[in-house]
């Protein structure tokens, strides 16, 4: 692929000599928790000869302000540059790249859970105390989406990491009550996690609170999602049925599906689907 020379814009910090670095990447600090989540999803830690190496994060140039915030939060020398190149996805891809070379900084990030090299399947939530919602917002800002589909709000994440998938689903269930049991999709071998309508509102409001560090465009969309109201002609989806062994026995023993629906207080279609699954072994038989 053809590549053009980087733009002349170059942003650097002064030498970090004498700067206090003890608080760097304290993940109980909301800004560092967000930054770490973003870097786990969209950063790259590379080793070089000896103790050399670098951390880089390359994003669309429209979001360069978040890299400037990372630079401000980092008490080590780092730089930001811009470049325009041709890729498989765009003839003129304009990106911004933040680069950090400090061995001390890289060691800290690596110890917290940012691996060297390929990492998409191996990243996990930190094993130290951290600000949960800020960390997850960083992950979603880097690898997720907040928006609307056919007029309904959604918040989503694509990830190859089973640990990240499970953590987000657990956190979101606590906030929204919406349960997710996901498998990797066969085409890309990744997890696609999505919450819509009221569940999306609740989760988005929790993650994108006023004044938080985030991508400005996603923060603006999150504020719009918070203001969404369900159309008058649209009914919420009924709560997920938690089938028990006793309920399954009723579904199987009832003379008709209509009888089962009347006894359980659920819809005909829900009882019909459950009976089919029980009879065809799609779910386990009741004890």
TORKOL-4160 file (C-alpha; in steps of 0.2 Angstrom, whole numbers, padded with zeros to 4 digits, m for minus):
287
<pt num="1" X="0000" Y="0000" Z="0000"/>
<pt num="2" X="0006" Y="0017" Z="m0004"/>
<pt num="3" X="0010" Y="0028" Z="0011"/>
<pt num="4" X="0013" Y="0047" Z="0011"/>
<pt num="5" X="0025" Y="0056" Z="0023"/>
<pt num="6" X="0018" Y="0061" Z="0040"/>
<pt num="7" X="0011" Y="0078" Z="0042"/>
<pt num="8" X="0023" Y="0091" Z="0050"/>
<pt num="9" X="0012" Y="0092" Z="0066"/>
<pt num="10" X="0023" Y="0085" Z="0080"/>
<pt num="11" X="0018" Y="0087" Z="0098"/>
<pt num="12" X="0030" Y="0082" Z="0112"/>
<pt num="13" X="0031" Y="0083" Z="0131"/>
<pt num="14" X="0046" Y="0091" Z="0139"/>
<pt num="15" X="0059" Y="0078" Z="0146"/>
<pt num="16" X="0051" Y="0070" Z="0161"/>
<pt num="17" X="0066" Y="0072" Z="0172"/>
<pt num="18" X="0061" Y="0077" Z="0189"/>
<pt num="19" X="0042" Y="0074" Z="0186"/>
<pt num="20" X="0033" Y="0063" Z="0199"/>
<pt num="21" X="0028" Y="0047" Z="0191"/>
<pt num="22" X="0021" Y="0038" Z="0206"/>
<pt num="23" X="0003" Y="0040" Z="0202"/>
<pt num="24" X="0004" Y="0035" Z="0184"/>
<pt num="25" X="m0009" Y="0022" Z="0179"/>
<pt num="26" X="m0017" Y="0022" Z="0196"/>
<pt num="27" X="m0033" Y="0013" Z="0190"/>
<pt num="28" X="m0044" Y="0019" Z="0204"/>
<pt num="29" X="m0042" Y="0036" Z="0195"/>
<pt num="30" X="m0056" Y="0037" Z="0182"/>
<pt num="31" X="m0045" Y="0045" Z="0169"/>
<pt num="32" X="m0031" Y="0032" Z="0170"/>
<pt num="33" X="m0044" Y="0018" Z="0171"/>
<pt num="34" X="m0052" Y="0024" Z="0155"/>
<pt num="35" X="m0035" Y="0027" Z="0147"/>
<pt num="36" X="m0030" Y="0009" Z="0151"/>
<pt num="37" X="m0046" Y="0001" Z="0144"/>
<pt num="38" X="m0043" Y="0011" Z="0128"/>
<pt num="39" X="m0025" Y="0006" Z="0126"/>
<pt num="40" X="m0030" Y="m0013" Z="0129"/>
<pt num="41" X="m0042" Y="m0012" Z="0115"/>
<pt num="42" X="m0033" Y="0000" Z="0103"/>
<pt num="43" X="m0015" Y="0001" Z="0108"/>
<pt num="44" X="0000" Y="m0009" Z="0103"/>
<pt num="45" X="0015" Y="m0013" Z="0114"/>
<pt num="46" X="0030" Y="m0019" Z="0104"/>
<pt num="47" X="0047" Y="m0025" Z="0110"/>
<pt num="48" X="0064" Y="m0019" Z="0102"/>
<pt num="49" X="0082" Y="m0024" Z="0104"/>
<pt num="50" X="0088" Y="m0025" Z="0122"/>
<pt num="51" X="0076" Y="m0014" Z="0133"/>
<pt num="52" X="0070" Y="m0004" Z="0118"/>
<pt num="53" X="0052" Y="m0004" Z="0113"/>
<pt num="54" X="0037" Y="0007" Z="0111"/>
<pt num="55" X="0018" Y="0009" Z="0115"/>
<pt num="56" X="0008" Y="0016" Z="0100"/>
<pt num="57" X="m0010" Y="0020" Z="0098"/>
<pt num="58" X="m0016" Y="0025" Z="0081"/>
<pt num="59" X="m0034" Y="0032" Z="0078"/>
<pt num="60" X="m0044" Y="0042" Z="0066"/>
<pt num="61" X="m0037" Y="0060" Z="0066"/>
<pt num="62" X="m0054" Y="0067" Z="0070"/>
<pt num="63" X="m0052" Y="0059" Z="0088"/>
<pt num="64" X="m0034" Y="0067" Z="0090"/>
<pt num="65" X="m0040" Y="0076" Z="0106"/>
<pt num="66" X="m0041" Y="0060" Z="0116"/>
<pt num="67" X="m0022" Y="0056" Z="0112"/>
<pt num="68" X="m0018" Y="0074" Z="0118"/>
<pt num="69" X="m0027" Y="0069" Z="0134"/>
<pt num="70" X="m0016" Y="0053" Z="0136"/>
<pt num="71" X="m0001" Y="0064" Z="0133"/>
<pt num="72" X="m0006" Y="0076" Z="0146"/>
<pt num="73" X="m0009" Y="0061" Z="0158"/>
<pt num="74" X="0008" Y="0053" Z="0155"/>
<pt num="75" X="0023" Y="0060" Z="0165"/>
<pt num="76" X="0035" Y="0053" Z="0152"/>
<pt num="77" X="0041" Y="0060" Z="0135"/>
<pt num="78" X="0029" Y="0055" Z="0121"/>
<pt num="79" X="0024" Y="0062" Z="0104"/>
<pt num="80" X="0009" Y="0063" Z="0093"/>
<pt num="81" X="0010" Y="0064" Z="0074"/>
<pt num="82" X="m0002" Y="0063" Z="0060"/>
<pt num="83" X="m0001" Y="0054" Z="0043"/>
<pt num="84" X="m0011" Y="0051" Z="0028"/>
<pt num="85" X="m0010" Y="0035" Z="0018"/>
<pt num="86" X="m0020" Y="0023" Z="0006"/>
<pt num="87" X="m0027" Y="0007" Z="0014"/>
<pt num="88" X="m0038" Y="m0007" Z="0009"/>
<pt num="89" X="m0053" Y="0003" Z="0017"/>
<pt num="90" X="m0049" Y="0021" Z="0012"/>
<pt num="91" X="m0039" Y="0029" Z="m0002"/>
<pt num="92" X="m0035" Y="0043" Z="0010"/>
<pt num="93" X="m0034" Y="0037" Z="0028"/>
<pt num="94" X="m0030" Y="0052" Z="0040"/>
<pt num="95" X="m0024" Y="0045" Z="0057"/>
<pt num="96" X="m0015" Y="0051" Z="0072"/>
<pt num="97" X="m0002" Y="0041" Z="0081"/>
<pt num="98" X="0003" Y="0043" Z="0100"/>
<pt num="99" X="0020" Y="0035" Z="0104"/>
<pt num="100" X="0027" Y="0032" Z="0121"/>
<pt num="101" X="0045" Y="0024" Z="0123"/>
<pt num="102" X="0048" Y="0025" Z="0141"/>
<pt num="103" X="0054" Y="0008" Z="0148"/>
<pt num="104" X="0047" Y="0012" Z="0165"/>
<pt num="105" X="0030" Y="0017" Z="0158"/>
<pt num="106" X="0029" Y="0001" Z="0147"/>
<pt num="107" X="0033" Y="m0010" Z="0161"/>
<pt num="108" X="0019" Y="m0003" Z="0172"/>
<pt num="109" X="0007" Y="m0005" Z="0158"/>
<pt num="110" X="0013" Y="m0023" Z="0155"/>
<pt num="111" X="0011" Y="m0027" Z="0173"/>
<pt num="112" X="m0007" Y="m0021" Z="0173"/>
<pt num="113" X="m0012" Y="m0032" Z="0159"/>
<pt num="114" X="m0007" Y="m0024" Z="0142"/>
<pt num="115" X="0003" Y="m0038" Z="0133"/>
<pt num="116" X="0017" Y="m0036" Z="0121"/>
<pt num="117" X="0012" Y="m0041" Z="0103"/>
<pt num="118" X="m0004" Y="m0048" Z="0098"/>
<pt num="119" X="m0017" Y="m0047" Z="0112"/>
<pt num="120" X="m0035" Y="m0047" Z="0105"/>
<pt num="121" X="m0039" Y="m0064" Z="0113"/>
<pt num="122" X="m0028" Y="m0062" Z="0129"/>
<pt num="123" X="m0033" Y="m0046" Z="0137"/>
<pt num="124" X="m0042" Y="m0047" Z="0153"/>
<pt num="125" X="m0049" Y="m0034" Z="0166"/>
<pt num="126" X="m0035" Y="m0028" Z="0178"/>
<pt num="127" X="m0032" Y="m0038" Z="0193"/>
<pt num="128" X="m0030" Y="m0023" Z="0204"/>
<pt num="129" X="m0043" Y="m0011" Z="0210"/>
<pt num="130" X="m0050" Y="m0001" Z="0196"/>
<pt num="131" X="m0064" Y="0011" Z="0191"/>
<pt num="132" X="m0076" Y="m0001" Z="0182"/>
<pt num="133" X="m0087" Y="0010" Z="0172"/>
<pt num="134" X="m0072" Y="0021" Z="0166"/>
<pt num="135" X="m0062" Y="0006" Z="0161"/>
<pt num="136" X="m0077" Y="m0001" Z="0151"/>
<pt num="137" X="m0080" Y="0016" Z="0143"/>
<pt num="138" X="m0062" Y="0015" Z="0137"/>
<pt num="139" X="m0064" Y="m0002" Z="0129"/>
<pt num="140" X="m0081" Y="0003" Z="0121"/>
<pt num="141" X="m0073" Y="0020" Z="0115"/>
<pt num="142" X="m0059" Y="0010" Z="0106"/>
<pt num="143" X="m0069" Y="m0005" Z="0100"/>
<pt num="144" X="m0087" Y="m0002" Z="0102"/>
<pt num="145" X="m0101" Y="0009" Z="0096"/>
<pt num="146" X="m0115" Y="0020" Z="0103"/>
<pt num="147" X="m0129" Y="0025" Z="0091"/>
<pt num="148" X="m0145" Y="0022" Z="0083"/>
<pt num="149" X="m0152" Y="0008" Z="0072"/>
<pt num="150" X="m0169" Y="0010" Z="0064"/>
<pt num="151" X="m0173" Y="0024" Z="0076"/>
<pt num="152" X="m0168" Y="0013" Z="0092"/>
<pt num="153" X="m0153" Y="0017" Z="0103"/>
<pt num="154" X="m0140" Y="0004" Z="0105"/>
<pt num="155" X="m0123" Y="0002" Z="0113"/>
<pt num="156" X="m0111" Y="m0012" Z="0107"/>
<pt num="157" X="m0094" Y="m0020" Z="0108"/>
<pt num="158" X="m0084" Y="m0032" Z="0097"/>
<pt num="159" X="m0070" Y="m0041" Z="0105"/>
<pt num="160" X="m0060" Y="m0057" Z="0103"/>
<pt num="161" X="m0057" Y="m0058" Z="0122"/>
<pt num="162" X="m0068" Y="m0070" Z="0132"/>
<pt num="163" X="m0063" Y="m0062" Z="0148"/>
<pt num="164" X="m0069" Y="m0044" Z="0142"/>
<pt num="165" X="m0085" Y="m0051" Z="0135"/>
<pt num="166" X="m0089" Y="m0060" Z="0151"/>
<pt num="167" X="m0085" Y="m0045" Z="0161"/>
<pt num="168" X="m0095" Y="m0033" Z="0151"/>
<pt num="169" X="m0110" Y="m0044" Z="0151"/>
<pt num="170" X="m0109" Y="m0046" Z="0170"/>
<pt num="171" X="m0108" Y="m0028" Z="0173"/>
<pt num="172" X="m0122" Y="m0024" Z="0161"/>
<pt num="173" X="m0133" Y="m0037" Z="0169"/>
<pt num="174" X="m0131" Y="m0028" Z="0186"/>
<pt num="175" X="m0135" Y="m0011" Z="0178"/>
<pt num="176" X="m0149" Y="m0016" Z="0166"/>
<pt num="177" X="m0155" Y="m0033" Z="0171"/>
<pt num="178" X="m0152" Y="m0039" Z="0153"/>
<pt num="179" X="m0144" Y="m0056" Z="0152"/>
<pt num="180" X="m0132" Y="m0061" Z="0138"/>
<pt num="181" X="m0125" Y="m0078" Z="0134"/>
<pt num="182" X="m0114" Y="m0077" Z="0119"/>
<pt num="183" X="m0103" Y="m0087" Z="0107"/>
<pt num="184" X="m0090" Y="m0082" Z="0095"/>
<pt num="185" X="m0097" Y="m0079" Z="0078"/>
<pt num="186" X="m0091" Y="m0091" Z="0065"/>
<pt num="187" X="m0086" Y="m0079" Z="0052"/>
<pt num="188" X="m0074" Y="m0068" Z="0062"/>
<pt num="189" X="m0071" Y="m0078" Z="0078"/>
<pt num="190" X="m0076" Y="m0063" Z="0089"/>
<pt num="191" X="m0090" Y="m0059" Z="0101"/>
<pt num="192" X="m0103" Y="m0046" Z="0096"/>
<pt num="193" X="m0111" Y="m0039" Z="0112"/>
<pt num="194" X="m0126" Y="m0027" Z="0110"/>
<pt num="195" X="m0139" Y="m0019" Z="0121"/>
<pt num="196" X="m0154" Y="m0009" Z="0113"/>
<pt num="197" X="m0168" Y="0002" Z="0119"/>
<pt num="198" X="m0170" Y="0004" Z="0138"/>
<pt num="199" X="m0156" Y="m0007" Z="0142"/>
<pt num="200" X="m0144" Y="0003" Z="0130"/>
<pt num="201" X="m0151" Y="0019" Z="0139"/>
<pt num="202" X="m0147" Y="0013" Z="0156"/>
<pt num="203" X="m0129" Y="0006" Z="0152"/>
<pt num="204" X="m0125" Y="0021" Z="0141"/>
<pt num="205" X="m0130" Y="0033" Z="0155"/>
<pt num="206" X="m0119" Y="0023" Z="0168"/>
<pt num="207" X="m0104" Y="0023" Z="0157"/>
<pt num="208" X="m0105" Y="0041" Z="0149"/>
<pt num="209" X="m0108" Y="0052" Z="0164"/>
<pt num="210" X="m0106" Y="0071" Z="0163"/>
<pt num="211" X="m0088" Y="0077" Z="0163"/>
<pt num="212" X="m0080" Y="0060" Z="0160"/>
<pt num="213" X="m0065" Y="0057" Z="0149"/>
<pt num="214" X="m0071" Y="0050" Z="0132"/>
<pt num="215" X="m0072" Y="0053" Z="0113"/>
<pt num="216" X="m0082" Y="0069" Z="0111"/>
<pt num="217" X="m0092" Y="0062" Z="0097"/>
<pt num="218" X="m0098" Y="0046" Z="0107"/>
<pt num="219" X="m0101" Y="0057" Z="0122"/>
<pt num="220" X="m0113" Y="0068" Z="0112"/>
<pt num="221" X="m0122" Y="0052" Z="0105"/>
<pt num="222" X="m0123" Y="0045" Z="0123"/>
<pt num="223" X="m0132" Y="0061" Z="0128"/>
<pt num="224" X="m0144" Y="0059" Z="0114"/>
<pt num="225" X="m0147" Y="0041" Z="0119"/>
<pt num="226" X="m0151" Y="0047" Z="0137"/>
<pt num="227" X="m0165" Y="0059" Z="0130"/>
<pt num="228" X="m0173" Y="0045" Z="0119"/>
<pt num="229" X="m0191" Y="0040" Z="0122"/>
<pt num="230" X="m0199" Y="0025" Z="0116"/>
<pt num="231" X="m0212" Y="0028" Z="0102"/>
<pt num="232" X="m0230" Y="0027" Z="0108"/>
<pt num="233" X="m0234" Y="0012" Z="0096"/>
<pt num="234" X="m0219" Y="0002" Z="0101"/>
<pt num="235" X="m0220" Y="m0010" Z="0116"/>
<pt num="236" X="m0205" Y="m0015" Z="0126"/>
<pt num="237" X="m0200" Y="m0033" Z="0124"/>
<pt num="238" X="m0206" Y="m0044" Z="0139"/>
<pt num="239" X="m0194" Y="m0050" Z="0152"/>
<pt num="240" X="m0184" Y="m0065" Z="0148"/>
<pt num="241" X="m0192" Y="m0081" Z="0155"/>
<pt num="242" X="m0181" Y="m0090" Z="0168"/>
<pt num="243" X="m0187" Y="m0108" Z="0165"/>
<pt num="244" X="m0187" Y="m0120" Z="0180"/>
<pt num="245" X="m0189" Y="m0139" Z="0181"/>
<pt num="246" X="m0206" Y="m0137" Z="0188"/>
<pt num="247" X="m0212" Y="m0125" Z="0174"/>
<pt num="248" X="m0204" Y="m0138" Z="0161"/>
<pt num="249" X="m0214" Y="m0152" Z="0169"/>
<pt num="250" X="m0230" Y="m0141" Z="0167"/>
<pt num="251" X="m0226" Y="m0138" Z="0148"/>
<pt num="252" X="m0224" Y="m0156" Z="0145"/>
<pt num="253" X="m0238" Y="m0163" Z="0155"/>
<pt num="254" X="m0252" Y="m0150" Z="0149"/>
<pt num="255" X="m0264" Y="m0158" Z="0137"/>
<pt num="256" X="m0262" Y="m0143" Z="0125"/>
<pt num="257" X="m0250" Y="m0129" Z="0124"/>
<pt num="258" X="m0264" Y="m0117" Z="0127"/>
<pt num="259" X="m0267" Y="m0126" Z="0144"/>
<pt num="260" X="m0249" Y="m0124" Z="0148"/>
<pt num="261" X="m0249" Y="m0105" Z="0144"/>
<pt num="262" X="m0264" Y="m0102" Z="0154"/>
<pt num="263" X="m0257" Y="m0111" Z="0169"/>
<pt num="264" X="m0240" Y="m0103" Z="0168"/>
<pt num="265" X="m0246" Y="m0085" Z="0163"/>
<pt num="266" X="m0235" Y="m0085" Z="0148"/>
<pt num="267" X="m0239" Y="m0083" Z="0130"/>
<pt num="268" X="m0244" Y="m0097" Z="0118"/>
<pt num="269" X="m0228" Y="m0094" Z="0107"/>
<pt num="270" X="m0216" Y="m0095" Z="0122"/>
<pt num="271" X="m0223" Y="m0111" Z="0129"/>
<pt num="272" X="m0224" Y="m0118" Z="0111"/>
<pt num="273" X="m0205" Y="m0115" Z="0108"/>
<pt num="274" X="m0201" Y="m0121" Z="0126"/>
<pt num="275" X="m0210" Y="m0138" Z="0123"/>
<pt num="276" X="m0202" Y="m0140" Z="0106"/>
<pt num="277" X="m0185" Y="m0138" Z="0114"/>
<pt num="278" X="m0188" Y="m0150" Z="0127"/>
<pt num="279" X="m0195" Y="m0163" Z="0115"/>
<pt num="280" X="m0181" Y="m0161" Z="0103"/>
<pt num="281" X="m0167" Y="m0161" Z="0116"/>
<pt num="282" X="m0162" Y="m0143" Z="0113"/>
<pt num="283" X="m0163" Y="m0140" Z="0132"/>
<pt num="284" X="m0161" Y="m0153" Z="0146"/>
<pt num="285" X="m0176" Y="m0162" Z="0152"/>
<pt num="286" X="m0183" Y="m0157" Z="0169"/>
<pt num="287" X="m0176" Y="m0167" Z="0184"/>
